[in-house]
Amino acid sequence: MLRIGPGAVSSDGSAPPGASAKAFGDASLIATLRHLWPYVWPKRRADLERRVAITFALLIAGKLVNVAAPFAFKWAADSLAQDGAVPTVAAGAVAFTLLYGALRILYAFLTQARDALFAAVAMHAVRRLANDVFEHMHQLSLRFHISRKTGGLTRVLERGRDAIETLARLVMSTAAPTVVEFALVLGVFFFQFDVGFAFAGALTIGAYLAYTTIATNWRIGIRRAMNESDVDANVKAIDSLLNYETVKYFGAETRERERYDESMARYERASVQSYMSLAVLNAGQAFIFTAGLAAVMVMCVDGVRAGRNSIGDFVLINAMMIQLYQPLNFMGTLYREVRQAIVDIERMFQILGQNPEIADQPGASDIVVREGRVVFDNVVFHYDASRPILQGVSFEAAPGQTLAIVGPSGAGKSTISRLLFRFYEPQGGRITIDGQDILAVTQRSLREAIGMVPQDTVLFNDSIGYNIRYGRWDASFEEVREAARLARIDDFIQSAPGGYEAQVGERGLKLSGGEKQRVAIARTILKGPPILILDEATSALDSVTEHEIQGALASVARGRTTLVIAHRLSTVVEADEILFLDHGRIIERGAHHALLEQGGAYCAMWNRQREAAEARERLRRAEKEEAGA
């Protein structure tokens, strides 16, 4: 895994002001190449190393051939200048012309062979680095992902992937040999003509590259603004489409269109500026090169008149300069593309530079769960120091026991499950499973030992069978179906078109809330963890569906240490112990009937929820009677 260094990024992957990751905003070409080099030269892939070596050899050979081609042109011109009517002279000119054509063809073949060979190296580098970034995104903390903009990270990954391909293809494969070609051309000018020609050529190259650098740096800010507006428009589009139903509920189509158009208007303005600045850049480059070409041509005309040079030399200098324009123009394109690619790739490097908030300790061992005893010992936690969430929470869930945690919204109930999964780590106290501090074990083994049925079940946009098998990927179809049967969803799946191959849609939108919950229960059954967390697992369902799913949840919890996090108290009356959490403290604990007898906060919440349920039932009956009348 590539590590760039510590830093912080904002929700869309960009560095906030003052963050250490800001250094990547000024990322130099050399630093970028240094980080990319291990991917372009993979030390454990001898076949790719050979491809890189052969590619460079072909590039250098091609540049030598390319520089030699104008000499054949010169010799042909000198032959014709002697006396084109003499048969032997004419034959020599034809031979030199054919040689010129053969060299140009050879150069073309060498170039195509180079590109074909290096394609595997470049795309392997793209794949490896993209995979590293994708894996690193999964290692970053829940805090990072909760704060991200929907679609922002995928856009960063997409742009970075394209930028890596550009850097690998342009810089690693052709930049150095092009510099060699510059040296060869200037050497020809010096030895074939004189120092004045070499100076004029070097001045042309230097002025061209200096102007390109200055103008491109000016365009970088425009490019960055264009990218940011593009990402903003993409984020707004994805967010709006994911919330399609909400937009329809509130008749907000016009507002969403205006928000999207506002971002696209910024993108339009930045794009127009980008095209205008490109026109300025190209015009300046054309002026500098044409001025240099005219200067050396005039110098050669003077040399022909003075007898120092031949007509062939005039043809040679023209061909050399015209041929020099290709690598010159390429270097301009190379610099523009590389600088623009760095704008795109710096965010990817910033994400790689973001250290995971939660990391395994050196030498951490896998957890061994024999009984499943979960203990919170004086746990203190806050997301922000100014707002404490848990204030000295202590409890014990015995093996096979069902422990319920209830309380008002914002009391810190769901935070307990996140701490148990080590999405966050407490600032004080400790959490143990069978006496093992969860901070001292690997996250992978810890999460394998815990099953979760969340309130909001989000499914992958794949088949029902895929989503159930996600609980244990190596499960057989018979095991998947048995899990579905225990979750009481097998009959529904069998009746659905396609059965277990039926697609659930994005985020499972083709299924009802109850069906999605049953899929979540089935994959947890398939996982078979010794510890189970039910986090508001039925709070979003109607009472009828809730009653049906309660039976499935009871079968999942049987024989497992179960933590039930709930707001609706009717779902926890059978729990072995109930903890009432308020403002981050446990203020009451005991069985359901004991807590009712105490007449405290639990009893008050029970009475409020019962009265609300009775009122809903009376309203339902009245509506039914009215409809019957």
C-alpha positions as CSV (number, residue, x, y, z in Angstrom):
1,M,0.0,0.0,0.0
2,L,1.4,3.4,-1.0
3,R,1.8,5.8,1.9
4,I,2.4,9.5,1.0
5,G,2.3,10.9,4.5
6,P,-0.1,12.3,7.1
7,G,-2.7,14.8,6.2
8,A,-6.4,15.7,6.3
9,V,-8.9,16.0,3.6
10,S,-12.3,17.4,3.3
11,S,-15.4,15.6,2.4
12,D,-14.8,15.6,-1.3
13,G,-11.1,14.6,-1.0
14,S,-9.6,18.1,-1.1
15,A,-7.3,19.4,1.5
16,P,-8.7,22.0,4.0
17,P,-6.7,25.2,4.6
18,G,-3.7,24.6,6.9
19,A,-3.8,20.9,6.6
20,S,-0.5,19.1,6.2
21,A,-1.9,17.5,3.1
22,K,-1.8,20.9,1.5
23,A,1.8,20.2,0.4
24,F,0.2,18.0,-2.3
25,G,-1.5,21.1,-3.7
26,D,2.0,22.2,-4.7
27,A,3.0,18.7,-5.8
28,S,6.0,18.9,-8.1
29,L,6.5,16.7,-11.2
30,I,9.5,15.1,-9.6
31,A,7.6,14.1,-6.5
32,T,4.8,12.7,-8.5
33,L,7.2,10.7,-10.7
34,R,8.9,9.4,-7.5
35,H,5.7,8.0,-6.2
36,L,4.6,6.6,-9.5
37,W,7.9,5.0,-10.4
38,P,7.4,1.8,-8.3
39,Y,4.2,1.2,-10.3
40,V,5.8,1.8,-13.7
41,W,8.8,-0.3,-12.7
42,P,7.2,-3.3,-10.8
43,K,10.1,-5.1,-9.2
44,R,8.2,-8.3,-8.8
45,R,7.1,-8.5,-12.4
46,A,10.1,-9.5,-14.5
47,D,7.9,-9.6,-17.7
48,L,6.9,-6.0,-17.2
49,E,10.5,-4.9,-16.3
50,R,11.6,-6.4,-19.7
51,R,8.8,-4.5,-21.4
52,V,10.0,-1.2,-19.8
53,A,13.6,-1.9,-20.9
54,I,12.7,-2.8,-24.4
55,T,10.4,0.2,-24.6
56,F,13.2,2.6,-23.7
57,A,15.5,0.9,-26.2
58,L,13.0,1.2,-29.0
59,L,12.4,4.9,-28.1
60,I,16.1,5.7,-28.3
61,A,16.5,3.8,-31.5
62,G,13.5,5.5,-33.0
63,K,14.9,9.0,-32.1
64,L,18.3,8.1,-33.7
65,V,16.5,7.0,-36.9
66,N,14.4,10.1,-36.8
67,V,17.4,12.4,-36.6
68,A,19.2,10.4,-39.4
69,A,16.3,10.7,-41.8
70,P,16.9,14.4,-42.8
71,F,20.5,13.5,-43.9
72,A,19.0,11.2,-46.6
73,F,17.0,14.2,-47.7
74,K,20.1,16.4,-47.8
75,W,22.1,13.8,-49.8
76,A,19.2,13.6,-52.3
77,A,19.1,17.4,-52.7
78,D,22.9,17.6,-53.1
79,S,22.7,14.9,-55.9
80,L,20.0,16.8,-57.7
81,A,21.9,20.1,-57.3
82,Q,24.9,18.6,-59.2
83,D,23.1,17.8,-62.4
84,G,19.7,16.2,-62.4
85,A,20.1,15.2,-66.0
86,V,23.0,12.8,-65.4
87,P,21.6,9.3,-65.0
88,T,23.9,8.2,-62.2
89,V,23.2,11.4,-60.3
90,A,19.4,10.9,-60.7
91,A,19.7,7.3,-59.6
92,G,21.6,8.4,-56.5
93,A,18.9,11.0,-55.7
94,V,16.3,8.3,-56.1
95,A,18.2,6.0,-53.8
96,F,18.6,8.7,-51.1
97,T,14.9,9.5,-51.4
98,L,14.0,5.9,-51.0
99,L,16.4,5.7,-48.0
100,Y,14.6,8.7,-46.5
101,G,11.3,7.0,-47.0
102,A,12.6,3.7,-45.5
103,L,13.9,5.6,-42.4
104,R,10.5,7.3,-41.9
105,I,8.8,4.0,-42.2
106,L,11.2,2.4,-39.8
107,Y,10.6,5.2,-37.3
108,A,6.9,4.7,-37.6
109,F,7.2,1.0,-36.9
110,L,9.5,1.6,-33.9
111,T,7.1,4.1,-32.5
112,Q,4.1,1.7,-32.8
113,A,6.1,-1.2,-31.4
114,R,7.0,1.1,-28.4
115,D,3.4,2.1,-27.8
116,A,2.2,-1.5,-28.1
117,L,4.8,-2.8,-25.7
118,F,4.3,-0.1,-23.1
119,A,0.5,-0.4,-23.0
120,A,0.6,-3.3,-20.6
121,V,3.0,-1.5,-18.3
122,A,1.0,1.7,-18.2
123,M,-2.4,0.0,-17.6
124,H,-0.8,-2.3,-15.0
125,A,0.4,0.9,-13.2
126,V,-3.1,2.4,-13.5
127,R,-4.7,-0.8,-12.1
128,R,-2.3,-1.2,-9.1
129,L,-2.5,2.4,-8.0
130,A,-6.3,2.6,-8.5
131,N,-6.6,-0.6,-6.4
132,D,-4.4,0.9,-3.7
133,V,-6.5,4.0,-3.5
134,F,-9.7,2.0,-3.5
135,E,-8.4,-0.2,-0.7
136,H,-7.2,2.8,1.2
137,M,-10.6,4.4,1.0
138,H,-12.0,1.4,2.8
139,Q,-9.4,1.7,5.5
140,L,-10.3,5.3,6.3
141,S,-12.4,6.0,9.3
142,L,-16.2,6.1,9.4
143,R,-15.9,9.8,10.3
144,F,-14.2,10.4,6.9
145,H,-16.9,8.6,4.9
146,I,-19.8,10.1,6.8
147,S,-18.6,13.6,6.0
148,R,-17.9,12.9,2.3
149,K,-20.0,14.3,-0.6
150,T,-21.9,11.5,-2.4
151,G,-20.1,10.8,-5.7
152,G,-17.1,13.0,-4.8
153,L,-14.7,10.2,-3.9
154,T,-15.6,8.2,-7.0
155,R,-15.0,11.2,-9.2
156,V,-11.6,11.7,-7.6
157,L,-10.8,8.1,-8.2
158,E,-11.9,8.3,-11.9
159,R,-10.0,11.5,-12.6
160,G,-6.9,10.2,-10.7
161,R,-7.0,6.9,-12.7
162,D,-7.0,8.8,-16.0
163,A,-4.3,11.1,-14.8
164,I,-2.1,8.2,-13.8
165,E,-2.5,6.7,-17.3
166,T,-1.5,10.1,-18.8
167,L,1.6,10.4,-16.6
168,A,2.7,6.8,-17.2
169,R,2.2,7.0,-21.0
170,L,3.6,10.5,-21.6
171,V,6.3,11.0,-19.0
172,M,7.7,7.5,-18.4
173,S,7.7,6.3,-22.0
174,T,8.8,9.4,-24.1
175,A,10.0,12.4,-22.1
176,A,13.6,11.2,-21.6
177,P,14.1,10.0,-25.2
178,T,12.7,13.3,-26.5
179,V,15.3,15.2,-24.5
180,V,17.9,12.9,-26.1
181,E,16.5,14.0,-29.5
182,F,16.9,17.6,-28.6
183,A,20.6,16.9,-27.8
184,L,21.1,15.0,-31.0
185,V,19.6,17.8,-33.1
186,L,21.6,20.5,-31.4
187,G,24.7,18.3,-31.9
188,V,24.0,18.1,-35.6
189,F,23.6,21.9,-35.7
190,F,27.0,22.3,-34.0
191,F,29.0,19.8,-35.9
192,Q,27.3,20.0,-39.3
193,F,27.1,23.8,-39.3
194,D,28.6,25.9,-36.5
195,V,28.0,27.2,-33.0
196,G,25.7,29.9,-34.2
197,F,23.2,27.4,-35.5
198,A,23.4,25.4,-32.3
199,F,22.9,28.6,-30.3
200,A,19.8,29.6,-32.4
201,G,18.3,26.1,-32.0
202,A,18.9,26.1,-28.3
203,L,17.5,29.6,-27.9
204,T,14.4,28.5,-29.8
205,I,13.9,25.4,-27.6
206,G,14.5,27.4,-24.4
207,A,12.2,30.2,-25.3
208,Y,9.5,27.8,-26.5
209,L,9.7,25.7,-23.3
210,A,9.9,28.8,-21.0
211,Y,6.8,30.3,-22.6
212,T,5.0,27.0,-22.4
213,T,5.8,26.7,-18.7
214,I,4.6,30.2,-17.9
215,A,1.4,30.0,-19.9
216,T,0.6,26.5,-18.7
217,N,1.0,27.6,-15.0
218,W,-1.4,30.4,-15.7
219,R,-3.9,27.9,-17.1
220,I,-3.6,25.6,-14.1
221,G,-5.8,27.8,-11.9
222,I,-8.4,27.8,-14.7
223,R,-8.3,24.1,-15.0
224,R,-8.6,23.6,-11.2
225,A,-11.7,25.8,-11.1
226,M,-13.2,23.8,-14.0
227,N,-12.6,20.5,-12.3
228,E,-14.1,21.8,-9.0
229,S,-17.2,23.0,-10.8
230,D,-17.4,19.7,-12.7
231,V,-17.2,17.7,-9.4
232,D,-19.8,19.9,-7.8
233,A,-22.2,19.4,-10.6
234,N,-21.6,15.7,-10.6
235,V,-22.2,15.5,-6.8
236,K,-25.4,17.5,-7.0
237,A,-26.7,15.3,-9.9
238,I,-26.0,12.0,-8.0
239,D,-27.4,13.4,-4.7
240,S,-30.6,14.5,-6.4
241,L,-31.1,11.3,-8.4
242,L,-30.5,9.1,-5.3
243,N,-33.2,11.2,-3.5
244,Y,-35.6,11.0,-6.5
245,E,-38.6,10.2,-4.3
246,T,-37.9,13.0,-1.9
247,V,-37.7,15.5,-4.8
248,K,-41.0,14.3,-6.1
249,Y,-42.6,14.4,-2.6
250,F,-41.8,18.1,-2.3
251,G,-42.2,19.1,-6.0
252,A,-38.7,20.3,-6.0
253,E,-37.7,19.5,-9.6
254,T,-37.3,23.1,-10.6
255,R,-35.2,23.8,-7.5
256,E,-33.0,20.8,-8.2
257,R,-32.6,21.8,-11.9
258,E,-31.6,25.4,-10.9
259,R,-29.0,24.0,-8.4
260,Y,-27.6,21.8,-11.0
261,D,-27.6,24.5,-13.7
262,E,-25.8,26.9,-11.3
263,S,-22.9,24.4,-11.0
264,M,-23.0,23.8,-14.8
265,A,-22.9,27.6,-15.4
266,R,-19.7,27.8,-13.3
267,Y,-18.3,24.9,-15.4
268,E,-19.3,26.7,-18.6
269,R,-17.5,29.9,-17.6
270,A,-14.3,28.0,-16.5
271,S,-14.4,25.9,-19.7
272,V,-14.6,29.0,-22.0
273,Q,-11.7,30.5,-20.1
274,S,-9.8,27.3,-20.5
275,Y,-10.3,27.3,-24.3
276,M,-9.3,31.0,-24.6
277,S,-6.1,30.5,-22.6
278,L,-5.3,27.5,-24.8
279,A,-5.6,29.7,-27.9
280,V,-3.2,32.2,-26.4
281,L,-0.8,29.4,-25.5
282,N,-0.8,27.9,-29.0
283,A,-0.5,31.3,-30.8
284,G,2.6,32.2,-28.7
285,Q,4.2,28.8,-29.3
286,A,3.7,29.1,-33.1
287,F,5.2,32.6,-33.1
288,I,8.4,31.5,-31.2
289,F,9.0,28.5,-33.3
290,T,8.4,30.3,-36.6
291,A,10.8,33.0,-35.6
292,G,13.4,30.5,-34.7
293,L,12.8,28.6,-38.0
294,A,13.1,31.8,-40.0
295,A,16.3,32.8,-38.2
296,V,18.2,29.5,-39.0
297,M,17.0,29.5,-42.5
298,V,18.3,33.0,-43.1
299,M,21.6,32.0,-41.6
300,C,21.8,29.0,-43.9
301,V,20.9,31.1,-47.0
302,D,23.8,33.3,-46.0
303,G,26.0,30.3,-45.7
304,V,25.0,29.0,-49.2
305,R,25.7,32.4,-50.7
306,A,29.2,32.5,-49.0
307,G,29.9,28.9,-50.1
308,R,30.1,27.5,-46.6
309,N,26.9,25.4,-47.1
310,S,25.3,23.5,-49.9
311,I,21.7,23.4,-51.1
312,G,21.5,20.1,-49.3
313,D,22.4,21.8,-46.1
314,F,19.6,24.3,-46.7
315,V,17.2,21.3,-47.1
316,L,18.7,19.6,-44.1
317,I,18.3,22.6,-41.8
318,N,14.7,23.1,-42.9
319,A,13.9,19.4,-42.4
320,M,15.7,19.4,-39.0
321,M,13.8,22.4,-37.8
322,I,10.4,21.1,-39.1
323,Q,11.2,17.8,-37.5
324,L,12.3,19.5,-34.3
325,Y,8.8,21.1,-34.1
326,Q,7.3,17.7,-33.5
327,P,9.2,16.9,-30.2
328,L,8.9,20.6,-29.3
329,N,5.2,20.6,-29.8
330,F,5.1,17.3,-27.9
331,M,7.0,18.7,-25.0
332,G,4.5,21.5,-24.8
333,T,1.7,19.0,-24.9
334,L,3.6,16.9,-22.4
335,Y,4.0,19.7,-20.0
336,R,0.3,20.8,-20.3
337,E,-1.0,17.3,-19.9
338,V,1.3,16.5,-17.0
339,R,0.5,19.7,-15.1
340,Q,-3.2,19.1,-15.7
341,A,-2.9,15.5,-14.7
342,I,-1.2,16.6,-11.4
343,V,-4.2,18.8,-10.7
344,D,-6.4,15.7,-11.1
345,I,-4.0,13.3,-9.3
346,E,-3.2,15.5,-6.3
347,R,-6.5,14.7,-4.7
348,M,-5.9,11.0,-5.0
349,F,-2.5,11.5,-3.3
350,Q,-4.3,13.5,-0.6
351,I,-6.5,10.5,0.1
352,L,-3.5,8.2,0.1
353,G,-1.9,10.6,2.5
354,Q,-4.9,10.5,4.9
355,N,-3.9,8.1,7.7
356,P,-6.7,5.8,9.0
357,E,-8.0,7.1,12.2
358,I,-8.4,3.5,13.5
359,A,-5.5,1.2,13.0
360,D,-4.4,-2.1,14.4
361,Q,-1.7,-2.0,17.0
362,P,1.7,-3.5,16.1
363,G,1.6,-7.2,16.7
364,A,-2.2,-7.3,17.2
365,S,-3.6,-10.8,17.3
366,D,-6.9,-12.2,16.2
367,I,-9.7,-12.2,18.7
368,V,-10.7,-15.6,20.1
369,V,-14.4,-15.7,21.1
370,R,-15.2,-18.6,23.3
371,E,-18.3,-17.4,25.2
372,G,-19.1,-14.0,23.8
373,R,-19.0,-12.0,27.0
374,V,-19.1,-8.3,26.2
375,V,-18.0,-5.7,28.8
376,F,-18.1,-1.9,28.7
377,D,-16.0,-0.6,31.5
378,N,-16.4,3.1,32.3
379,V,-16.4,4.0,28.6
380,V,-16.1,7.7,27.8
381,F,-16.5,8.9,24.2
382,H,-17.1,12.1,22.2
383,Y,-17.1,13.0,18.5
384,D,-16.3,16.5,19.5
385,A,-14.6,17.5,22.8
386,S,-17.3,20.2,23.4
387,R,-20.1,17.6,23.2
388,P,-19.7,14.4,25.3
389,I,-21.6,11.4,24.0
390,L,-20.9,8.6,26.5
391,Q,-20.0,9.5,30.1
392,G,-18.6,6.5,32.0
393,V,-20.9,3.8,30.6
394,S,-20.4,0.4,32.2
395,F,-22.4,-2.8,31.6
396,E,-21.9,-6.5,30.9
397,A,-23.7,-8.7,28.3
398,A,-23.3,-12.3,29.5
399,P,-22.9,-15.2,27.0
400,G,-26.2,-16.0,25.3
401,Q,-27.9,-13.0,27.0
402,T,-30.0,-10.4,25.2
403,L,-29.2,-7.0,26.5
404,A,-31.3,-4.0,25.3
405,I,-30.1,-0.4,25.2
406,V,-33.0,2.1,25.0
407,G,-33.5,5.8,25.5
408,P,-34.4,9.0,23.7
409,S,-32.8,10.1,20.4
410,G,-29.3,11.4,20.8
411,A,-28.7,9.5,24.1
412,G,-25.7,7.7,22.5
413,K,-27.3,4.3,21.8
414,S,-25.9,3.8,18.3
415,T,-22.5,5.1,19.4
416,I,-22.2,1.9,21.5
417,S,-22.5,-0.3,18.4
418,R,-20.0,1.8,16.5
419,L,-17.5,1.6,19.4
420,L,-18.0,-2.2,19.6
421,F,-17.2,-2.5,15.8
422,R,-14.2,-0.1,16.3
423,F,-15.4,2.4,13.8
424,Y,-14.3,4.8,16.6
425,E,-12.2,4.3,19.7
426,P,-13.2,5.6,23.2
427,Q,-11.3,8.4,24.9
428,G,-11.6,6.6,28.2
429,G,-12.4,3.2,29.7
430,R,-12.1,-0.1,27.8
431,I,-14.3,-2.6,25.9
432,T,-13.6,-6.3,26.2
433,I,-14.9,-9.5,24.6
434,D,-14.1,-12.6,26.7
435,G,-11.5,-10.5,28.6
436,Q,-9.7,-9.3,25.4
437,D,-9.5,-5.6,24.9
438,I,-10.8,-4.9,21.5
439,L,-8.1,-2.3,20.9
440,A,-5.5,-5.0,21.1
441,V,-7.0,-7.3,18.5
442,T,-7.2,-7.0,14.7
443,Q,-10.2,-5.2,13.3
444,R,-10.8,-7.9,10.7
445,S,-11.2,-10.7,13.3
446,L,-13.2,-8.4,15.6
447,R,-15.8,-7.6,12.9
448,E,-15.9,-11.2,11.8
449,A,-17.1,-12.1,15.3
450,I,-19.9,-9.6,15.3
451,G,-23.1,-9.5,13.2
452,M,-25.2,-6.4,12.6
453,V,-28.8,-5.9,11.5
454,P,-29.0,-2.1,11.1
455,Q,-32.0,0.2,11.0
456,D,-31.4,1.3,7.4
457,T,-30.4,-1.7,5.3
458,V,-28.6,-0.7,2.2
459,L,-28.2,-3.5,-0.4
460,F,-25.7,-3.8,-3.3
461,N,-27.2,-3.3,-6.8
462,D,-27.0,-6.9,-7.5
463,S,-29.0,-10.1,-7.0
464,I,-30.8,-11.2,-3.8
465,G,-28.5,-14.2,-3.6
466,Y,-25.4,-11.9,-3.9
467,N,-26.6,-9.8,-1.0
468,I,-27.3,-12.7,1.2
469,R,-24.1,-14.4,0.4
470,Y,-22.3,-11.2,1.3
471,G,-22.5,-12.5,4.9
472,R,-20.2,-15.4,4.1
473,W,-18.8,-15.5,0.6
474,D,-17.8,-19.1,0.5
475,A,-21.3,-20.4,1.5
476,S,-23.0,-22.9,-0.8
477,F,-26.4,-22.2,-2.4
478,E,-28.0,-24.6,0.0
479,E,-26.6,-22.6,3.0
480,V,-27.8,-19.3,1.4
481,R,-31.3,-20.7,1.0
482,E,-31.4,-22.1,4.5
483,A,-30.4,-18.7,5.8
484,A,-33.2,-17.1,3.7
485,R,-35.7,-19.7,5.1
486,L,-34.7,-18.9,8.7
487,A,-35.1,-15.2,7.9
488,R,-38.6,-16.0,6.5
489,I,-37.9,-14.7,3.0
490,D,-37.3,-17.9,1.0
491,D,-40.9,-18.1,-0.1
492,F,-40.9,-14.5,-1.4
493,I,-37.6,-15.1,-3.3
494,Q,-38.9,-18.3,-4.9
495,S,-42.0,-16.4,-6.1
496,A,-40.0,-13.5,-7.5
497,P,-39.1,-13.5,-11.2
498,G,-35.5,-14.8,-11.3
499,G,-35.6,-16.2,-7.8
500,Y,-32.2,-15.7,-6.1
501,E,-30.9,-14.0,-9.2
502,A,-33.6,-11.3,-9.0
503,Q,-32.0,-7.9,-9.0
504,V,-32.7,-5.6,-6.0
505,G,-31.9,-2.3,-7.7
506,E,-29.7,0.5,-6.4
507,R,-29.7,0.5,-2.6
508,G,-32.3,-2.2,-2.7
509,L,-35.1,0.1,-3.9
510,K,-36.9,-2.7,-5.7
511,L,-37.7,-4.4,-2.3
512,S,-39.9,-3.2,0.4
513,G,-38.6,-2.2,3.8
514,G,-39.6,-5.5,5.3
515,E,-38.0,-7.5,2.5
516,K,-34.7,-5.6,2.8
517,Q,-34.7,-6.2,6.5
518,R,-35.2,-9.9,5.9
519,V,-32.3,-10.0,3.5
520,A,-30.1,-8.3,6.1
521,I,-31.2,-10.9,8.7
522,A,-30.5,-13.7,6.3
523,R,-27.0,-12.6,5.5
524,T,-26.3,-12.2,9.3
525,I,-27.6,-15.7,9.8
526,L,-25.3,-16.9,7.1
527,K,-22.4,-15.1,8.7
528,G,-23.1,-17.0,12.0
529,P,-21.4,-14.6,14.4
530,P,-21.2,-15.3,18.2
531,I,-22.2,-11.7,19.0
532,L,-25.1,-9.9,17.4
533,I,-26.2,-6.3,17.3
534,L,-29.7,-5.2,16.3
535,D,-29.5,-1.5,15.9
536,E,-33.1,-0.1,15.6
537,A,-33.6,-3.1,13.3
538,T,-37.4,-2.6,13.0
539,S,-38.0,1.0,13.9
540,A,-38.6,2.0,10.3
541,L,-41.2,-0.7,9.7
542,D,-45.0,-0.7,10.2
543,S,-46.3,-2.7,13.2
544,V,-47.5,-5.7,11.2
545,T,-44.2,-6.1,9.4
546,E,-42.3,-5.5,12.6
547,H,-44.2,-8.3,14.3
548,E,-43.4,-10.7,11.5
549,I,-39.7,-9.8,11.6
550,Q,-39.4,-10.0,15.3
551,G,-39.8,-13.8,15.1
552,A,-37.0,-14.0,12.6
553,L,-34.8,-11.8,14.8
554,A,-35.5,-14.0,17.8
555,S,-34.3,-17.0,15.9
556,V,-31.1,-15.2,14.9
557,A,-30.5,-14.1,18.5
558,R,-31.0,-17.6,20.0
559,G,-27.7,-18.8,21.5
560,R,-25.9,-15.6,20.8
561,T,-24.9,-12.7,22.9
562,T,-27.2,-10.0,21.6
563,L,-27.2,-6.3,22.0
564,V,-30.6,-4.7,21.0
565,I,-30.5,-1.0,20.4
566,A,-34.0,0.3,20.2
567,H,-36.2,3.4,20.6
568,R,-39.5,1.4,20.4
569,L,-39.8,-0.3,23.8
570,S,-42.3,-2.9,22.6
571,T,-39.4,-4.6,20.8
572,V,-37.3,-5.2,23.9
573,V,-39.8,-6.5,26.5
574,E,-38.3,-10.0,26.3
575,A,-34.7,-8.9,26.8
576,D,-32.9,-10.3,29.8
577,E,-31.8,-6.9,30.9
578,I,-32.7,-3.4,29.7
579,L,-30.4,-0.3,30.0
580,F,-32.0,3.1,29.9
581,L,-29.4,5.6,28.4
582,D,-29.9,9.3,28.7
583,H,-27.3,12.0,27.9
584,G,-24.6,9.4,27.8
585,R,-25.3,7.8,31.2
586,I,-27.1,4.7,32.2
587,I,-29.8,6.0,34.6
588,E,-31.9,2.8,34.9
589,R,-31.3,-0.9,34.4
590,G,-33.3,-4.1,34.9
591,A,-35.9,-6.3,33.3
592,H,-39.0,-4.9,31.7
593,H,-41.5,-5.5,34.5
594,A,-39.0,-4.3,37.2
595,L,-38.4,-1.0,35.3
596,L,-42.2,-0.5,35.0
597,E,-42.5,-1.0,38.7
598,Q,-39.8,1.6,39.4
599,G,-42.0,4.3,37.7
600,G,-39.0,6.1,36.3
601,A,-37.8,7.3,32.9
602,Y,-38.4,3.9,31.3
603,C,-41.9,3.7,32.6
604,A,-42.7,7.2,31.4
605,M,-41.4,6.4,27.9
606,W,-43.4,3.2,27.9
607,N,-46.6,5.0,28.8
608,R,-46.1,7.6,26.1
609,Q,-45.4,5.1,23.4
610,R,-48.4,2.9,24.5
611,E,-50.7,5.9,24.4
612,A,-49.5,6.9,21.0
613,A,-50.0,3.3,19.8
614,E,-53.5,3.2,21.2
615,A,-54.3,6.5,19.5
616,R,-53.1,5.2,16.1
617,E,-55.2,2.0,16.6
618,R,-58.3,4.0,17.4
619,L,-57.7,6.2,14.3
620,R,-57.2,3.1,12.1
621,R,-60.4,1.5,13.4
622,A,-62.4,4.7,12.8
623,E,-61.1,4.9,9.2
624,K,-61.9,1.3,8.6
625,E,-65.5,1.8,10.0
626,E,-65.9,4.9,7.8
627,A,-64.7,3.1,4.8
628,G,-67.1,0.2,5.5
629,A,-70.1,2.6,5.9
